[in-house]
Amino acid sequence: MRRHYATIKDIAYALSISVSTVSRALRDTHDVNADTRKMVLEMAAKLNYKPNFNATGLVKNSTHNLAVILPAITNYYFSTVFTGIQEVAYSNGYNLILYVTNDDAAREENIVRNLSFSSLDGLLVSVSSKADASHYFQEIIDDGVPVVFFDRVVENIRTSKVMQDDYNGAYEATVHLIRNGYRKIAHITGPAGLTLTEARLQGYLDALQRHKLAVRKKWIIHSGFSQQCGEEDARQLWKLNDKPDAVFAVNDRKGIGAIISFKQLAVQVGKEIGIIGFTNDPMSSIISPSLSTIAEPAFEIGQRSCQLLLNHIRKKHFIPEEVILPGRLIVRESSRRS
């Protein structure tokens, strides 16, 4: 049989006080004295009382449930972001409901359109690669549902957003390759149109322009974010007559894919072709040669995103904020020519 959990009525009966007094004591209202509150809390602990957020939600219009929509959960970055979200949510008494799109735009839209917003206080979202997500997210924001985007954001929606500094991280990655003697630098990037993709592409282009280096359209390849895409992109680059001598990958998974392909092609990574990624996935230090990268503050992105969402929930007219967190260059073997 299911275990019986104590209710406010049980506490009131045990202490011979009114239900309303117990309720006010648990909410720590000003009209309950300290001794009564202490007595109520001790009895609540003794009886294993747990607050019923579904019931209180009917009164307070709050469920203490947050939804999180991610493109993936199996890779290091998103699992770390989710851990940061968890820390803030749980410490504030909120439950999380996780939805994973597998980077599928149609699945993302289906998830959003079928969410039960009567049982959610807000939504944290990193959009899928190919989603034209503005219309269905705008609809739920217009209906009063607090939404915070992180990492992969919808540019033209006015709500809070938390991102790593994609532009400056990409600029620094490209300049690092230039300073290490590479001059023909390619960029294997994500799907066109994503804010993240465009910012990293622009950082790469501006670094080349500032150092008066050539930009070749054939050296810029848009594809997915997976390791397999990185492997395919690297092979495509190596088929060109005018081959690059370095690659800036939009993330570590693509950078690792490029290392794998170049090793299969008997190209010496570092000496013949430099490679740098973006994330600092643990695999980047394990693969041989190890992958230079821009470390993203994934855990902090999760924390800040969740805290911003709670701020939206608690303050009806909260002004949206855009938070941009800096990355950090980590130099490893893949970008050393010696």
Secondary structure, DSSP 8 states (H G I E B T S, - for coil): -------HHHHHHHHT--HHHHHHHHTT-TTS-HHHHHHHHHHHHHTT----HHHHHHHHS---EEEEEES-SSSHHHHHHHHHHHHHHHHTT-EEEEEE-TT-HHHHHHHHHT--GGG-SEEEE---TT--THHHHHHHHHTT--EEEESS--TTS-SEEEEE-HHHHHHHHHHHHHHTT--SEEEEE--TT-HHHHHHHHHHHHHHHHTT----GGGEEE--SSHHHHHHHHHHHHTSSS--SEEEESSHHHHHHHHHHHHHTT--BTTTBEEE-SB--THHHHSSS--BEEE--HHHHHHHHHHHHHHHHH-TT----EEEE--EEE--GGG---
